[in-house]
């Protein structure tokens, strides 16, 4: 903007001179005039800011106090400046964004759009009309997830890089190393998480397979939710283990976005829940794994805050059994039989083709069987007869070094993933909801730590309401500070 202020992705107000001033028509008065700073942050926006920047932007756009074109221009400027370092975006939609954001003002339902004018990003691989799919041709139509975001008034700024077929939690593809905005020497978990943590957008879509959304949220100090199976439209042949989730700088914004993706407006309401029975389970799924004490402390902190607001909290142990092995085998087999049906499977990298061949072997030997999931789920159902929510560390260690994990040998990559993120796969295996919520900083890596909250099928609202309670009592810095040279440790 020239002299105007802008609502940033972290909820702060910033002035700049990067985009020309725009005009808007106030639906209430019919007056058309230049957009000014007083319009960007009216008195009414104060309460909205407490809920999150996406909610603030949408409220101001709906009330005719903020022009979606200006919001998009500001977000585009931030992205252009920061992505030279992050390298998170695989597709930037500059021209389309201008047309789509300004076109929002012509919609008859603008005053009721839940995400009116909110800039978002989508993980590459989910079809976006007119944009190429990484392993196929240009998408002819939007994926249902994208269609719901656009119908709600969100502006898709671009596509962020994702690992081929969503198969790594440590990589965003063969050509990219996505660096953590808190410490560029460390991995970000995903490009979507990096984009939110860097303040480029307040909300991002992410695909969660074996925990990717929660892993990235934990690495980057933002909130992430993987809904339960069938809550949000699935991801084709991968829908048995992968869910479309949300990353956001606040719980309220994540709840708002999830309510859109799930077509369930009630999920946006995050008033405090009733008194919950909460289990604290800090032991890893295997005795062979070790958990960094700062990640254990993150779970204990979340449990302490929950107890302080009146919930019943008890130490416990989750009945993991062989869930980690079952999830790993199922992950190897995921999509192996369906990959040949992809539009252009030959465009997949050699590494992915090898992994798919291994998955076909798993299928042939019947190593991944439905009965494995049934046994795990039966134990969990018995566990949740005594608890409403369980709290664990989200990760077992700080993010690994930022490097091209895509090219490293398979055993090294799999071992790193297992040591790094053993707590998240269980909930993908059974298809139950889980979230990651920031709970402080790791003094050694200079990156955030986080707690994972999980519950039985249908507990998305409970998890969001409890998370909002924890956020109120223990708020976090919504975006990473600008990197200072020389202060990062591996």
C-alpha positions in Angstrom: 0.0 0.0 0.0 1.1 3.6 -0.3 0.2 5.1 3.1 -2.4 2.6 4.2 -2.0 0.1 7.0 -2.6 -3.7 6.5 -3.7 -6.5 8.7 -0.8 -9.0 8.6 -1.0 -12.8 8.8 0.1 -12.6 12.4 -2.7 -10.1 13.3 -0.4 -7.1 13.5 -0.8 -3.9 11.7 1.8 -2.8 9.2 2.3 0.1 6.8 4.0 -0.2 3.4 4.4 1.4 0.0 4.4 -1.6 -2.3 0.9 -1.5 -3.8 -1.2 1.2 -5.2 -4.2 2.4 -3.2 -7.6 0.9 -4.1 -11.1 2.1 -3.8 -14.1 0.2 -2.5 -17.8 0.6 -2.3 -19.4 0.4 1.1 -22.4 -1.8 0.8 -24.1 0.0 3.7 -23.7 3.6 2.5 -23.2 3.1 -1.3 -20.2 5.5 -1.1 -17.2 4.7 -3.3 -13.9 6.2 -2.1 -10.2 5.3 -1.6 -9.4 2.7 1.0 -7.6 4.3 4.0 -6.0 3.2 7.2 -9.1 4.1 9.2 -11.0 1.6 7.0 -8.4 -1.1 7.4 -8.6 -1.1 11.2 -11.9 0.2 12.4 -12.8 0.1 16.0 -14.9 -3.0 15.5 -11.8 -4.9 14.4 -10.3 -4.9 17.9 -12.4 -7.9 19.1 -11.9 -9.7 15.8 -8.1 -9.5 16.1 -8.3 -11.4 19.3 -9.9 -14.3 17.3 -7.3 -14.3 14.6 -6.2 -12.4 11.5 -8.3 -14.5 9.1 -11.4 -13.8 11.1 -10.4 -10.1 11.2 -9.9 -9.9 7.4 -13.2 -11.7 6.7 -15.2 -9.5 9.1 -13.7 -6.3 7.6 -14.3 -7.4 4.0 -17.9 -8.4 4.8 -18.6 -5.0 6.4 -17.1 -3.1 3.5 -14.3 -1.8 5.6 -11.5 -3.6 3.7 -11.0 -4.3 0.0 -10.1 -7.9 -0.8 -7.9 -6.7 -3.6 -5.8 -4.8 -1.1 -5.6 -7.8 1.2 -4.4 -9.9 -1.7 -1.9 -7.2 -2.9 -0.4 -7.0 0.6 -0.1 -10.8 0.9 1.4 -11.0 -2.6 4.1 -8.4 -1.6 4.9 -10.4 1.5 5.2 -13.6 -0.5 7.4 -12.1 -3.2 9.8 -10.7 -0.5 10.0 -13.8 1.7 9.8 -16.7 -0.8 13.3 -16.0 -2.1 14.5 -17.5 1.1 11.7 -20.0 1.9 11.3 -21.4 -1.6 7.9 -22.6 -0.4 5.8 -21.8 -3.5 5.6 -23.9 -6.6 2.9 -21.8 -8.3 2.2 -18.1 -7.7 -1.1 -16.9 -9.1 -0.4 -13.2 -9.3 -2.7 -12.3 -12.2 -5.5 -14.7 -11.2 -5.4 -13.4 -7.6 -5.9 -9.8 -8.7 -9.0 -10.7 -10.8 -10.5 -13.1 -8.2 -10.0 -10.8 -5.2 -11.4 -7.8 -6.9 -14.3 -9.9 -8.3 -15.3 -10.8 -4.8 -16.8 -7.3 -4.4 -19.4 -8.2 -7.1 -20.7 -11.3 -5.2 -24.2 -11.0 -3.9 -23.4 -13.1 -0.9 -20.3 -11.1 0.1 -21.8 -10.1 3.4 -22.1 -13.7 4.6 -18.9 -15.3 3.3 -17.0 -16.9 6.2 -13.6 -16.4 4.6 -14.3 -13.2 2.6 -11.0 -12.0 1.1 -8.8 -14.2 3.3 -5.5 -15.2 1.5 -4.8 -18.9 1.7 -2.4 -21.4 0.1 -3.1 -25.0 -1.0 -0.6 -27.8 -1.1 0.4 -28.7 -4.7 -1.0 -32.0 -5.7 -4.6 -31.1 -4.8 -6.2 -30.1 -8.2 -6.6 -26.3 -8.7 -8.4 -25.5 -12.0 -6.0 -24.2 -14.6 -2.8 -25.2 -12.7 -0.6 -28.3 -13.4 -0.7 -31.3 -11.2 2.9 -32.3 -10.3 2.5 -35.8 -11.9 -0.1 -35.0 -14.5 -1.6 -32.4 -16.8 -3.3 -29.1 -16.0 -6.3 -29.6 -13.7 -9.6 -29.2 -15.4 -11.6 -28.4 -12.2 -11.0 -27.6 -8.6 -10.8 -30.3 -6.0 -13.8 -30.2 -3.6 -11.5 -28.7 -0.9 -10.4 -25.9 -3.2 -14.0 -25.3 -4.4 -15.2 -25.0 -0.8 -12.5 -22.5 0.1 -13.3 -20.3 -3.0 -17.1 -20.6 -2.4 -16.4 -19.2 1.1 -14.6 -16.2 -0.3 -11.0 -17.3 0.3 -8.4 -16.1 -2.3 -5.9 -18.9 -3.3 -2.6 -17.0 -3.5 -0.8 -20.0 -4.9 0.3 -23.6 -4.5 3.0 -24.6 -2.0 5.4 -27.3 -2.7 4.7 -30.8 -1.4 6.5 -34.1 -1.5 5.6 -36.4 -4.3 2.4 -38.3 -3.5 2.7 -36.8 0.1 5.3 -39.5 1.0 7.8 -37.7 3.2 7.5 -35.6 6.3 11.1 -34.3 5.8 10.9 -33.2 2.2 8.9 -30.9 -0.1 10.0 -32.5 -3.3 13.2 -33.4 -5.2 14.2 -29.8 -5.9 13.5 -28.0 -2.7 14.7 -27.7 0.9 12.0 -25.9 2.9 13.7 -24.1 5.8 12.1 -23.4 9.1 11.3 -19.7 9.6 12.4 -19.9 13.2 15.8 -21.5 12.3 16.7 -21.9 8.7 19.2 -24.6 9.5 16.3 -26.8 10.5 13.5 -28.4 8.5 10.0 -26.8 8.4 8.0 -30.0 8.1 6.1 -28.6 5.1 6.0 -25.6 2.9 2.4 -24.9 4.1 3.7 -24.7 7.7 6.6 -22.4 6.7 4.2 -20.1 4.8 1.9 -19.7 7.8 4.8 -19.4 10.3 6.5 -16.8 8.2 3.4 -14.6 8.2 2.7 -14.9 4.4 -0.8 -16.1 4.9 -2.9 -16.7 8.0 -4.3 -20.0 6.9 -3.0 -22.9 4.8 -4.4 -26.2 3.5 -2.3 -29.3 4.2 -2.5 -33.0 3.5 -1.9 -35.0 6.6 -0.5 -38.5 6.0 1.4 -40.0 9.0 1.1 -36.6 10.6 2.3 -34.1 8.1 0.0 -31.2 9.1 0.7 -31.7 12.8 4.4 -32.3 12.2 4.7 -29.0 10.3 2.6 -27.1 12.8 4.8 -28.4 15.6 8.0 -27.6 13.7 6.8 -24.1 12.9 5.0 -23.0 16.0 1.5 -22.8 14.5 -1.8 -24.6 15.1 -2.6 -27.6 13.0 -5.6 -30.0 12.8 -6.1 -33.3 11.1 -9.8 -34.0 11.1 -11.2 -37.5 11.4 -12.0 -39.6 8.4 -14.9 -38.5 6.2 -15.0 -35.0 7.9 -13.5 -33.3 4.9 -13.6 -34.7 1.3 -10.7 -37.1 0.9 -7.7 -37.3 -1.4 -8.6 -40.0 -3.9 -6.8 -43.3 -3.5 -4.9 -41.9 -0.5 -8.0 -41.1 1.5 -7.7 -44.2 3.7 -4.7 -42.7 5.5 -4.4 -39.1 4.4 -6.8 -36.3 5.4 -7.1 -32.7 4.3 -6.3 -30.5 7.2 -5.6 -26.9 8.2 -2.7 -24.9 9.5 -3.3 -21.4 11.0 -1.8 -18.9 13.3 -4.6 -19.2 15.8 -7.1 -21.9 16.9 -10.1 -19.7 15.9 -8.8 -19.3 12.4 -8.2 -23.0 12.0 -11.7 -23.8 13.3 -13.1 -21.3 10.8 -11.2 -22.8 7.9 -12.1 -26.3 9.0 -15.8 -25.4 9.2 -15.6 -24.4 5.6 -13.7 -27.5 4.4 -16.1 -29.8 6.3 -19.2 -27.8 5.4 -20.1 -27.7 9.1 -20.4 -24.1 10.3 -20.7 -25.2 13.9 -17.0 -26.2 14.0 -16.2 -22.5 13.9 -17.6 -22.1 17.4 -14.8 -22.5 20.0 -16.5 -21.6 23.3 -15.0 -23.5 26.2 -16.0 -27.2 26.5 -17.5 -28.8 29.6 -15.2 -30.5 32.0 -13.2 -33.1 30.2 -11.5 -36.3 31.2 -8.0 -36.0 29.8 -5.2 -38.5 29.7 -1.5 -37.5 29.6 0.5 -40.1 27.7 4.2 -39.1 27.2 5.7 -42.6 26.6 6.6 -43.3 22.9 4.9 -46.0 20.9 8.1 -48.2 21.2 10.6 -48.8 23.9 13.3 -48.4 21.2 12.4 -44.7 20.8 13.5 -41.9 23.0 11.7 -38.6 23.5 13.6 -35.3 23.9 12.7 -33.9 27.4 11.7 -30.6 26.0 9.0 -32.3 23.9 7.9 -34.3 26.9 7.7 -31.0 28.8 5.5 -29.5 26.1 2.9 -32.2 26.7 3.1 -31.8 30.5 2.6 -28.0 30.1 -0.5 -28.5 28.0 -1.8 -31.0 30.6 -1.1 -28.5 33.5 -2.9 -25.7 31.7 -5.9 -28.0 31.1 -6.0 -28.9 34.8 -5.8 -25.3 35.8 -9.0 -24.5 33.8 -10.8 -27.3 35.6 -10.4 -30.4 33.5 -9.6 -33.8 35.1 -6.1 -34.8 34.0 -4.5 -38.2 34.8 -1.2 -39.7 33.6 -1.8 -42.8 31.4 -0.4 -44.9 28.7 -1.8 -45.3 25.2 -2.3 -48.9 24.0 -0.1 -48.5 20.9 0.6 -52.2 20.4 2.1 -52.6 16.9 0.4 -49.4 15.6 3.6 -47.8 14.4 4.6 -50.9 12.4 1.1 -51.2 11.0 1.0 -47.6 10.0 4.4 -47.8 8.3 3.4 -50.9 6.3 0.1 -49.3 5.3 2.0 -46.1 4.3 4.4 -48.1 2.1 1.4 -49.8 0.4 -0.5 -46.5 0.1 -1.4 -45.8 -3.5 0.9 -48.5 -4.9 -1.8 -50.2 -6.9 -3.4 -46.9 -7.9 -0.3 -45.0 -9.0 -0.4 -46.6 -12.5 -3.8 -44.9 -13.0 -2.2 -41.4 -12.5 -2.3 -39.3 -15.7 1.5 -39.3 -16.2 3.1 -41.8 -13.8 6.4 -41.6 -15.7 6.9 -38.1 -14.4 7.3 -39.5 -10.9 10.9 -39.5 -9.6 12.9 -42.7 -9.5 12.8 -42.6 -5.7 9.0 -42.6 -5.6 8.8 -45.3 -8.2 11.1 -47.5 -6.1 8.9 -46.8 -3.0 5.8 -47.7 -5.0 7.4 -50.9 -6.1 8.1 -51.7 -2.5 4.5 -50.9 -1.7 3.3 -53.4 -4.3 5.4 -56.0 -2.6 3.7 -55.2 0.7 0.4 -55.7 -1.0 1.4 -59.0 -2.6 2.6 -60.4 0.7 -0.5 -59.1 2.5 1.6 -57.4 5.1 -0.9 -54.5 5.5 -4.2 -56.1 6.5 -7.4 -54.5 7.7 -7.3 -56.7 10.8 -4.3 -54.8 12.1 -6.3 -51.6 12.2 -9.3 -53.3 13.8 -7.1 -54.6 16.7 -5.6 -51.1 17.2 -9.0 -49.4 17.0 -10.6 -51.9 19.5 -7.9 -51.1 22.1 -8.4 -47.3 21.5 -12.1 -47.5 21.9 -11.7 -49.2 25.2 -9.1 -46.6 26.2 -11.5 -43.8 25.4 -14.2 -45.2 27.6 -12.2 -43.6 30.4 -11.0 -40.4 28.6 -12.4 -37.7 26.3 -9.0 -36.5 25.0 -5.4 -37.7 25.3 -2.4 -35.4 25.3 1.0 -36.5 23.9 4.1 -34.7 22.7 3.6 -33.9 19.0 7.2 -34.8 18.1 10.0 -36.7 19.9 12.8 -34.4 18.8 13.5 -31.0 17.2 13.2 -30.8 13.4 16.0 -32.5 11.5 18.5 -30.5 9.5 17.3 -28.7 6.4 18.6 -30.9 3.6 17.5 -32.7 0.5 16.0 -35.7 2.3 14.3 -36.8 -1.0 17.7 -38.0 -2.3 18.9 -39.8 0.8 18.7 -43.6 1.1 15.4 -45.0 2.2 16.5 -46.5 5.5 18.0 -43.2 6.6 14.9 -41.3 5.7 12.5 -43.8 7.3 14.6 -44.0 10.5 14.8 -40.2 10.8 11.0 -40.0 10.4 10.4 -42.7 13.0 12.6 -41.1 15.5 11.4 -37.6 14.8 7.6 -38.1 14.6 6.5 -41.4 16.3 3.4 -39.9 18.0 1.4 -38.8 15.0 0.9 -41.9 12.7 -1.5 -43.7 15.1 -4.3 -41.2 14.4 -3.9 -41.6 10.6 -4.0 -45.4 10.9 -7.4 -45.3 12.7 -8.7 -42.2 11.0 -9.4 -40.2 14.2 -8.9 -36.5 14.7 -5.8 -34.9 16.2 -4.3 -31.4 16.6 -0.9 -29.9 17.4 -0.7 -26.8 19.6 2.4 -24.7 20.3 3.7 -25.0 23.9 7.0 -23.1 24.0 10.5 -23.1 22.5 13.3 -25.6 22.4 16.4 -24.0 23.8 18.8 -26.1 21.8 17.3 -25.9 18.3 15.6 -22.5 18.6 12.4 -24.0 17.2 9.0 -24.4 18.8 7.8 -27.4 20.8 4.2 -28.5 20.8 1.6 -30.9 22.3 -0.7 -33.2 20.4 -4.3 -33.5 21.4 -6.3 -36.4 20.0 -9.8 -37.9 20.5 -12.3 -40.5 19.3 -14.3 -40.1 16.0 -16.4 -37.0 16.0 -14.3 -35.1 18.6 -13.1 -32.3 16.3 -15.2 -29.7 18.1 -14.0 -30.9 21.5 -10.4 -30.7 20.4 -10.8 -27.2 18.9 -12.6 -25.9 22.0 -10.0 -27.3 24.4 -7.2 -25.9 22.2 -8.8 -22.5 22.2 -8.9 -22.7 26.0 -5.2 -23.6 26.1 -4.4 -20.8 23.7 -6.2 -18.2 25.9 -4.3 -19.3 28.9 -0.9 -19.8 27.1 -0.8 -17.7 23.9 2.1 -18.1 21.5 3.9 -15.8 19.1 1.9 -16.2 16.0 4.7 -15.9 13.4 8.4 -16.3 13.5 10.6 -13.2 14.0 12.7 -12.1 11.1 15.9 -14.2 10.9 19.0 -12.7 12.3 22.2 -13.9 10.6 24.6 -16.0 12.7 22.3 -17.0 15.5 21.2 -20.4 14.3 22.4 -23.8 15.5 22.0 -27.1 13.8 
